[in-house]
């Protein structure tokens, strides 16, 4: 179980894992507990999304794929590959 702090007033699934500084080359280090909790390993590809008013989101591409499949009405057992849509 992760040790990230629970965000008060939010669902139990929300955590604060710490902060990250942007380095000279624009890189950040994702806190170890967050990497472990979300299964992020060296060499993984992450998807960066942005909204001018709400900020940025960093996620694994398969998370967005799962949400897109849900929106498009895909169910488990059906052809779950978005490239076939």
C-alpha positions, -999 to +999 in steps of 0.1 A: +000+000+000+014+034-009+025+058+018+015+089-002-006+112+020-043+111+016-058+143+002-082+157+028-118+159+017-111+137-014-118+101-022-095+076-005-079+069-039-063+104-040-028+108-027+000+134-024+033+117-032+054+149-029+068+175-052+092+175-081+115+203-093+120+209-130+157+205-139+177+226-164+168+202-192+131+202-183+131+169-166+113+159-134+118+130-111+085+112-101+087+103-064+096+067-057+064+058-039+043+072-068+064+051-093+059+020-073+022+026-067+015+032-104+040+006-117+062+031-136+096+017-145+127+031-163+120+031-200+082+033-197+065+058-220+042+083-203+015+104-219+015+142-211-018+160-215-025+197-208-053+221-203-046+258-201-069+263-171-065+231-152-029+222-157-012+190-169-018+153-164+009+126-167-004+091-171+004+058-187-011+056-223-031+025-214-050+044-188-063+067-216-069+038-238-091+021-212-111+053-207-115+058-245-127+022-248-152+028-221-165+060-238-167+042-271-187+014-255-161-013-257-166-042-233-142-069-220-142-097-244-149-076-275-121-064-297-103-042-272-078-027-296-084+009-303-064+008-335-092-013-349-118+014-342 
